[in-house]
Amino acid sequence: MTDQAGTEARISPRYMSLLIVTIPLLAWLYFLVGTSFFDSPLSLEEFVVFTTLVAIIVTGCYQLFFWVQRNNYYFKTRCFVSPWDKYIPFWPSWVWIYSFLYYIAIGFVVASIQSIAEGVYLVFGAILLLLSQVFFFFFFPSTVPPEYRQYEGNNFSTRYLKFVQGKDNGRNCMPSMHCSVAMYVGLVLFPAFGNASWIFVGLIVISCLLVKQHQMADILPGIALGWAVWSVAPTI
């Protein structure tokens, strides 16, 4: 399956092989972190079970995201760039924060759960967040100015940033998906990490702007959406 730009969105045998290999490794890592830092009572077997469920759900959820990417051209695409955005520099090296800190924090959420039931509730909240995001991306597609993606891939950071940008069609800017997930994750981790959770959220916000994946108007709606879903999602 590909979107209009030819972006691969299919579940390939290579992806499935990688999933099979990484699930037990990630489960073992979550077990170590969970028992060492979060006093998690879950056994390694339970972490394997939950990590497998999360991997399958994430795979399916990304297919929904890619479906929207292939079909969100029925409504007018808008750009909410402001005069203030021109003062924000383009620092592609922040793509590493943008890409990897994001998933590290999500990993801490998985490691912190005290029961599989708690984890299922958190995953349900994350699915609610995704459904809210794709609703906006489908009915109210928005983008950044085209010049934001016109740069030379002349170093490792810019080449990787181009790879990241090749996974979407650029019509999913507001609300910022990264910011909404970061806020949701930050709120979940706040009891364990305290104010350090806001440092994580702040770094993700800064990275969204410095790699020019988003403009200032995308940030607050993303943060608000993450907070709103966290507020209404059931917990245990």
C-alpha positions in Angstrom: 0.0 0.0 0.0 1.3 3.4 -0.8 0.1 7.0 -0.5 0.0 9.5 -3.4 3.7 10.2 -2.9 4.6 6.5 -3.1 5.3 6.2 0.6 5.4 2.6 1.8 2.7 1.9 4.4 2.4 -1.9 4.1 3.3 -4.5 6.6 6.1 -6.3 4.9 7.7 -9.7 5.8 10.8 -7.8 6.8 8.8 -5.7 9.3 7.1 -8.8 10.7 10.5 -10.5 11.2 11.8 -7.4 12.9 8.8 -7.4 15.2 9.2 -11.0 16.2 12.8 -10.5 17.1 12.4 -7.2 19.0 9.3 -8.1 21.1 11.1 -10.4 23.5 14.1 -8.0 23.7 11.9 -5.0 24.4 9.9 -7.0 26.9 13.1 -8.0 28.8 14.2 -4.3 28.8 10.8 -3.1 30.1 11.0 -5.8 32.8 14.4 -4.6 33.9 13.4 -0.9 33.9 10.0 -1.6 35.5 11.3 -3.7 38.3 14.4 -1.5 38.9 12.8 2.0 38.8 9.0 1.6 39.1 8.7 -1.4 41.5 6.5 -3.1 38.9 5.2 -6.4 40.2 4.9 -7.8 36.6 6.9 -10.9 35.7 9.0 -11.2 32.6 6.2 -13.4 31.1 3.6 -10.7 31.7 5.8 -8.1 30.1 6.2 -10.4 27.1 2.4 -10.7 26.9 1.7 -7.0 27.2 4.6 -6.0 24.8 3.2 -8.3 22.2 -0.3 -6.8 22.6 1.2 -3.3 22.3 3.2 -4.2 19.2 0.1 -5.6 17.4 -2.0 -2.6 18.4 0.6 -0.1 17.3 1.0 -1.8 14.0 -2.8 -1.7 13.4 -3.0 1.9 14.6 -0.3 3.0 12.2 -2.3 1.5 9.3 -5.2 3.7 10.3 -2.8 6.7 10.3 -1.5 5.8 6.8 -5.0 5.3 5.5 -5.8 8.8 6.5 -2.6 10.0 4.8 -3.7 8.4 1.6 -7.2 9.8 1.8 -7.1 13.3 3.4 -7.3 15.3 0.2 -11.1 15.6 0.1 -11.1 18.8 2.2 -9.2 22.0 1.7 -5.6 21.9 3.1 -4.7 24.9 5.2 -1.5 26.4 6.4 -1.4 28.3 9.7 2.1 29.8 9.5 2.5 33.0 11.4 5.0 35.9 11.1 6.7 34.7 14.3 7.6 31.3 12.7 10.2 33.0 10.5 12.3 33.7 13.6 12.6 30.0 14.4 15.8 28.6 12.9 16.1 25.3 11.0 18.2 22.9 13.1 17.9 19.5 11.5 20.1 17.9 14.2 17.1 18.1 16.5 15.5 15.3 14.5 17.1 12.8 16.9 15.3 14.3 19.8 12.1 14.5 17.6 12.3 10.9 16.7 13.9 8.9 19.5 13.2 10.7 22.8 9.5 10.4 21.9 9.7 6.5 21.8 12.0 6.3 24.8 9.4 8.1 26.9 6.6 5.8 25.6 8.9 2.9 26.6 9.0 4.3 30.2 5.2 4.3 30.2 5.1 0.6 29.3 7.8 -0.2 31.9 5.9 1.7 34.6 2.6 -0.2 34.5 1.7 -2.1 37.7 -0.7 -4.5 36.1 -1.7 -5.6 32.6 -5.2 -4.1 33.3 -3.6 -0.7 33.9 -1.6 -1.1 30.7 -4.8 -1.9 28.7 -6.5 1.2 30.0 -3.5 3.3 29.0 -3.4 1.8 25.5 -7.2 2.5 25.2 -6.4 6.2 26.1 -3.7 6.2 23.4 -6.2 4.8 20.9 -8.7 7.5 21.8 -5.9 10.1 21.2 -5.1 8.6 17.8 -8.8 8.6 16.7 -9.0 12.3 17.7 -5.8 13.1 15.8 -6.9 11.3 12.6 -10.3 13.0 12.8 -8.6 16.4 12.5 -6.1 15.1 9.9 -8.9 13.8 7.7 -11.5 16.6 7.9 -9.2 19.5 8.6 -5.9 18.7 6.9 -3.1 21.3 7.4 0.4 21.7 6.3 3.5 23.8 6.7 4.9 26.1 4.0 6.5 24.0 1.1 9.8 25.7 1.6 10.1 24.0 5.0 10.9 20.8 3.2 13.1 22.3 0.6 16.6 21.7 1.8 19.7 19.6 0.9 20.1 16.2 2.4 23.9 16.8 2.8 24.5 15.3 6.2 23.3 12.4 8.4 20.7 14.5 10.2 19.1 16.0 7.0 19.1 12.7 5.3 17.3 11.1 8.2 14.9 14.0 8.5 14.0 13.5 4.8 13.4 9.8 5.6 11.1 10.7 8.4 9.2 13.2 6.2 8.9 10.6 3.5 6.6 8.6 5.9 3.8 11.2 5.7 2.2 13.5 3.1 2.7 16.6 5.2 -1.1 17.2 5.6 -1.1 16.2 9.3 0.3 19.3 11.1 -2.4 20.6 13.4 -2.9 19.5 16.0 0.7 18.3 16.4 0.7 14.5 16.9 4.1 14.6 18.5 2.9 17.3 21.0 -0.3 15.6 21.9 1.3 12.2 22.5 4.1 13.9 24.5 1.6 15.7 26.7 -0.4 12.4 27.2 2.8 10.5 28.0 4.1 13.4 30.3 0.9 13.4 32.3 1.0 9.6 32.7 4.7 9.7 33.8 4.2 12.8 36.1 3.6 10.8 39.3 6.9 9.0 38.8 9.1 11.7 37.2 7.5 14.9 38.6 8.6 18.1 36.8 11.0 16.1 34.6 8.0 15.1 32.6 7.5 18.7 31.5 11.2 18.8 30.3 10.3 15.9 28.0 7.3 17.7 26.7 9.3 20.9 26.2 12.0 19.1 24.3 9.5 17.5 22.0 7.8 20.9 21.4 11.2 22.6 20.6 12.2 19.7 18.3 8.9 20.0 16.3 9.6 23.6 15.6 13.4 23.4 15.0 13.1 20.6 12.4 10.2 22.6 10.7 7.8 19.7 11.0 5.4 22.1 12.6 4.7 25.8 13.0 3.7 27.6 16.2 0.0 27.3 15.6 0.2 23.5 15.7 1.7 23.3 19.1 -0.9 24.4 21.6 -3.7 22.5 20.0 -1.6 19.4 20.1 -0.8 19.9 23.8 -4.5 20.6 24.6 -5.6 17.5 22.8 -3.2 15.3 24.7 -4.4 16.9 28.0 -8.1 16.5 27.0 -7.8 12.8 26.1 -5.8 12.1 29.3 -8.6 13.9 31.3 -11.4 11.8 29.9 -9.7 8.5 29.3 -10.7 5.8 31.9 -8.0 4.7 34.3 -7.5 2.0 36.8 
